[in-house]
Amino acid sequence: MTDIDWDQLRAVATDAMTRAYVPYSRFPVGAAALVTDGRVVAGCNTENASYGVGLCAECGLISNLAMTGGGQLVAFVCVDREGRTLMPCGRCRQLIFEHALPGMLLETVSGIRSIEEVLPDAFGPRDLEER
């Protein structure tokens, strides 16, 4: 899959952002990703009064991926309320890496990058295979 409709992904991420539950930070985030089978999955951040148990938009996206049939992520976008690109934190990069097609692309604040560029030398499922 080389033809990625970044505008469509951004639109889905923006729509997801409007559904965020953010009564504390008031910082809504939406994420969207293209899956190997052509589906687009999305997620939004969900806060909690016990701040440490809030969920990032990327967590919701990965849960949505699993719930709707699994697969591997091909391309990923994350946006804020203004539609600006957000870079996933390290924890979320690891979540994304777990479900990414090798070479998966992310729209980042510095341009399109591969998952390997934004999480070099990552630990993943292949590291747990018996050798």
Backbone bond lengths (Angstrom), bond angles and torsions (degrees), N, CA, C in turn:
res aa  C-N    CA-C-N  psi(-1)  N-CA   C-N-CA  omega(-1)  CA-C   N-CA-C  phi
1 M - - - 1.457 - - 1.516 109.44 -
2 T 1.302 115.84 100.68 1.455 118.91 179.68 1.523 112.40 -104.45
3 D 1.325 117.44 -19.87 1.461 120.62 179.83 1.524 109.72 -90.95
4 I 1.304 115.53 99.20 1.463 120.93 -179.03 1.520 108.40 -106.46
5 D 1.311 116.36 125.51 1.461 121.53 178.07 1.531 107.74 -88.67
6 W 1.330 115.21 86.75 1.465 120.87 -177.23 1.524 111.48 -62.30
7 D 1.328 117.42 -33.25 1.466 120.45 178.87 1.525 110.88 -64.95
8 Q 1.345 116.61 -40.96 1.469 119.73 177.72 1.532 110.64 -64.88
9 L 1.322 116.62 -43.70 1.471 119.30 178.70 1.526 110.81 -60.70
10 R 1.329 115.84 -42.78 1.469 120.19 179.02 1.525 110.54 -63.15
11 A 1.331 117.76 -39.26 1.474 121.12 178.80 1.518 110.92 -64.95
12 V 1.328 117.65 -41.46 1.464 120.77 178.57 1.530 110.06 -66.82
13 A 1.328 116.95 -41.53 1.471 120.73 177.79 1.524 110.60 -63.21
14 T 1.317 116.90 -40.00 1.464 121.19 179.49 1.529 110.27 -64.98
15 D 1.321 117.16 -42.14 1.461 120.61 176.88 1.530 110.41 -62.54
16 A 1.322 116.94 -43.82 1.469 120.46 178.17 1.521 110.68 -60.12
17 M 1.340 116.61 -39.92 1.463 121.51 179.84 1.522 110.97 -58.58
18 T 1.317 117.87 -34.51 1.471 120.14 -178.55 1.524 111.75 -68.91
19 R 1.307 117.78 -13.66 1.463 122.31 -179.15 1.538 112.89 -100.22
20 A 1.322 116.27 1.74 1.464 120.88 -178.09 1.533 111.26 -61.42
21 Y 1.316 115.24 147.05 1.464 122.39 175.76 1.527 106.68 -106.01
22 V 1.328 116.97 98.90 1.462 121.45 -172.13 1.536 112.54 -134.76
23 P 1.346 117.88 56.74 1.463 119.03 -176.92 1.531 113.90 -69.67
24 Y 1.315 118.34 -15.19 1.462 121.00 -175.09 1.523 111.72 -99.56
25 S 1.313 117.61 -53.88 1.464 120.29 -179.15 1.524 112.53 -84.83
26 R 1.325 116.06 -25.29 1.462 121.66 -173.60 1.531 111.27 54.95
27 F 1.345 115.42 35.60 1.468 122.89 179.79 1.526 108.54 -122.54
28 P 1.344 116.58 82.81 1.463 119.34 -178.96 1.525 112.21 -72.71
29 V 1.323 114.59 141.83 1.459 121.62 179.45 1.515 108.23 -133.62
30 G 1.313 115.85 139.64 1.459 121.78 174.98 1.508 109.67 -127.52
31 A 1.317 116.41 147.55 1.461 121.78 178.91 1.516 109.05 -135.31
32 A 1.321 115.73 148.34 1.462 121.27 176.76 1.517 108.76 -144.98
33 A 1.328 115.39 148.56 1.463 119.88 179.86 1.512 110.30 -145.96
34 L 1.301 115.05 146.27 1.456 123.20 174.01 1.518 108.25 -88.27
35 V 1.337 116.76 135.69 1.462 123.50 -178.69 1.530 108.21 -104.75
36 T 1.319 116.79 156.42 1.459 122.02 -177.57 1.526 113.07 -55.08
37 D 1.322 118.64 -29.51 1.468 120.23 -179.31 1.527 112.66 -87.86
38 G 1.337 117.87 6.36 1.458 121.92 176.83 1.518 114.91 96.50
39 R 1.351 117.36 -11.57 1.466 119.47 177.18 1.521 109.62 -67.06
40 V 1.323 114.96 158.40 1.464 121.55 169.87 1.520 105.85 -118.70
41 V 1.327 115.95 126.11 1.466 121.04 177.47 1.518 108.06 -110.59
42 A 1.334 115.53 155.55 1.463 120.08 -176.27 1.517 110.44 -142.35
43 G 1.320 115.10 165.56 1.459 121.66 175.50 1.516 109.76 -158.10
44 C 1.330 115.34 161.24 1.465 121.19 176.51 1.517 108.27 -134.96
45 N 1.329 115.77 159.10 1.455 117.74 178.15 1.527 110.41 -75.49
46 T 1.340 114.29 149.12 1.454 122.41 -177.70 1.524 108.01 -135.92
47 E 1.320 116.00 110.20 1.460 120.23 -177.30 1.527 111.64 -86.08
48 N 1.325 114.60 171.03 1.450 122.02 -179.23 1.519 108.03 -146.07
49 A 1.321 117.02 147.44 1.465 120.47 178.50 1.526 111.21 -57.43
50 S 1.317 117.50 -30.60 1.458 122.25 171.89 1.530 105.60 -89.20
51 Y 1.327 116.39 89.13 1.456 123.20 -166.46 1.522 114.69 -44.23
52 G 1.296 118.53 -39.93 1.462 121.68 -175.39 1.520 115.04 -64.57
53 V 1.324 118.22 -15.03 1.468 119.17 -178.29 1.524 112.58 -103.46
54 G 1.313 117.53 11.56 1.458 120.33 173.74 1.517 110.13 -65.91
55 L 1.323 115.82 157.20 1.459 120.84 -178.81 1.525 110.39 -117.16
56 C 1.310 116.06 135.39 1.461 121.93 175.78 1.524 109.36 -73.06
57 A 1.313 116.16 160.62 1.466 121.42 176.93 1.522 110.72 -58.58
58 E 1.328 116.56 -36.48 1.460 120.63 -179.59 1.524 111.38 -63.53
59 C 1.342 117.44 -34.59 1.473 120.92 176.71 1.520 110.39 -62.66
60 G 1.325 116.10 -44.91 1.456 120.50 178.22 1.515 111.65 -62.86
61 L 1.326 116.53 -39.51 1.458 121.09 179.14 1.533 110.73 -62.52
62 I 1.316 117.33 -46.39 1.470 120.93 -179.19 1.525 110.14 -65.13
63 S 1.317 117.53 -38.92 1.463 120.67 176.15 1.529 110.11 -63.34
64 N 1.323 116.91 -42.81 1.462 121.90 177.72 1.528 110.08 -61.20
65 L 1.323 117.56 -41.31 1.462 122.15 178.15 1.525 110.18 -57.83
66 A 1.321 116.62 -49.97 1.461 120.85 -179.20 1.523 111.39 -63.67
67 M 1.320 116.20 -43.07 1.456 121.62 -176.34 1.528 112.66 -67.29
68 T 1.323 117.16 -29.23 1.463 119.94 -174.71 1.526 113.80 -102.32
69 G 1.310 117.81 14.27 1.461 119.60 172.90 1.507 116.78 124.45
70 G 1.332 117.66 0.62 1.459 119.48 176.83 1.513 112.34 73.14
71 G 1.304 115.15 -154.60 1.457 121.69 -176.80 1.508 110.48 108.09
72 Q 1.318 114.53 -176.47 1.459 120.28 -179.54 1.526 109.71 -115.39
73 L 1.322 114.47 146.19 1.461 120.65 -179.68 1.523 110.25 -80.76
74 V 1.324 115.65 137.50 1.461 123.29 -179.18 1.525 110.68 -103.54
75 A 1.340 116.52 -41.82 1.468 121.85 -176.64 1.523 108.43 -148.50
76 F 1.344 116.55 149.23 1.465 122.02 -172.24 1.525 110.77 -141.66
77 V 1.344 115.18 140.59 1.467 122.77 176.06 1.524 108.56 -136.88
78 C 1.336 116.99 142.96 1.458 122.56 175.81 1.527 107.45 -136.42
79 V 1.360 116.43 133.08 1.466 120.20 -175.65 1.528 111.74 -133.07
80 D 1.343 114.30 158.77 1.460 121.15 174.27 1.528 110.07 -100.57
81 R 1.318 116.77 -173.22 1.468 123.06 -177.43 1.527 113.08 -56.31
82 E 1.311 116.81 -32.03 1.464 121.43 -178.80 1.527 112.21 -89.27
83 G 1.328 117.08 1.50 1.461 120.32 -178.32 1.516 113.54 82.51
84 R 1.331 116.30 8.42 1.466 120.09 178.84 1.525 110.01 -76.91
85 T 1.305 115.48 143.79 1.460 121.69 178.42 1.527 109.93 -65.42
86 L 1.320 115.32 134.60 1.466 122.02 174.62 1.525 108.94 -114.75
87 M 1.302 116.10 144.50 1.464 121.69 176.17 1.520 108.38 -92.11
88 P 1.328 117.97 126.91 1.466 119.92 176.87 1.534 110.71 -60.59
89 C 1.312 116.02 144.36 1.463 120.41 176.74 1.531 108.83 -68.62
90 G 1.297 117.15 173.22 1.463 121.63 -178.97 1.517 113.15 -58.77
91 R 1.323 117.04 -42.94 1.467 121.15 179.12 1.522 110.15 -60.09
92 C 1.315 116.16 -44.70 1.462 119.96 -178.34 1.520 111.50 -71.26
93 R 1.327 117.57 -33.50 1.469 119.28 175.21 1.522 110.00 -60.60
94 Q 1.323 116.47 -38.58 1.462 120.54 178.33 1.527 110.38 -65.93
95 L 1.336 117.78 -42.18 1.468 121.03 176.85 1.527 110.79 -59.69
96 I 1.321 116.12 -44.77 1.456 121.17 179.92 1.530 110.16 -64.76
97 F 1.327 117.47 -45.01 1.461 122.47 -179.05 1.521 111.73 -54.92
98 E 1.309 116.69 -40.35 1.471 122.43 -178.83 1.527 111.61 -56.61
99 H 1.332 116.75 -31.30 1.465 121.38 -174.45 1.529 112.72 -115.04
100 A 1.311 117.13 12.92 1.462 121.48 -175.65 1.518 112.32 -91.31
101 L 1.299 115.17 142.15 1.451 122.15 166.95 1.528 106.26 -67.25
102 P 1.333 119.09 138.04 1.476 117.53 176.12 1.537 109.56 -52.34
103 G 1.327 115.53 132.26 1.455 120.62 -178.66 1.519 113.69 85.13
104 M 1.342 117.47 6.23 1.465 120.22 178.59 1.525 109.85 -48.34
105 L 1.322 116.47 143.60 1.458 121.17 -177.67 1.520 111.76 -104.29
106 L 1.326 115.67 141.59 1.458 122.95 175.81 1.518 108.29 -122.69
107 E 1.330 115.34 139.78 1.454 118.97 168.76 1.522 105.69 -83.57
108 T 1.329 117.00 117.92 1.460 121.42 -178.30 1.522 109.66 -115.55
109 V 1.304 116.38 173.51 1.465 120.76 179.29 1.526 111.55 -64.97
110 S 1.332 117.65 -17.80 1.470 121.03 179.01 1.527 112.73 -110.91
111 G 1.328 116.81 15.75 1.460 120.34 178.19 1.525 112.44 116.34
112 I 1.318 116.00 -174.04 1.466 121.36 -179.81 1.528 108.35 -77.63
113 R 1.324 115.66 128.00 1.469 122.43 -179.62 1.524 109.06 -133.01
114 S 1.314 116.45 157.46 1.464 120.38 174.70 1.522 109.03 -84.72
115 I 1.321 115.53 158.88 1.473 120.02 177.88 1.525 110.22 -59.61
116 E 1.327 117.40 -34.24 1.467 120.43 179.80 1.525 111.52 -67.90
117 E 1.330 117.17 -29.95 1.470 120.26 177.50 1.519 111.62 -71.99
118 V 1.330 117.42 -36.26 1.462 119.78 -176.32 1.531 112.66 -90.62
119 L 1.331 116.64 -9.73 1.465 120.99 175.27 1.532 108.16 -143.71
120 P 1.344 116.35 69.43 1.468 119.45 -176.82 1.523 112.07 -64.81
121 D 1.313 115.06 147.11 1.471 122.29 177.56 1.524 112.29 55.45
122 A 1.326 116.32 36.75 1.464 121.48 -176.79 1.525 111.89 -66.73
123 F 1.309 115.14 150.10 1.458 123.84 173.60 1.520 107.31 -92.22
124 G 1.321 117.08 132.25 1.453 119.05 -177.91 1.511 113.42 -152.36
125 P 1.318 116.79 -169.44 1.461 121.88 -176.20 1.527 113.89 -54.59
126 R 1.336 117.11 -37.66 1.473 119.46 -179.43 1.523 111.53 -62.91
127 D 1.335 117.52 -26.18 1.459 120.44 179.21 1.532 111.82 -72.10
128 L 1.321 116.84 -17.43 1.463 121.06 -178.57 1.522 112.70 -96.11
129 E 1.326 116.73 -5.92 1.468 119.58 178.68 1.522 109.04 -68.18
130 E 1.324 115.67 143.75 1.457 119.81 178.09 1.516 109.80 -65.75
131 R 1.292 115.25 138.74 1.483 119.97 -178.49 1.487 110.73 -109.93
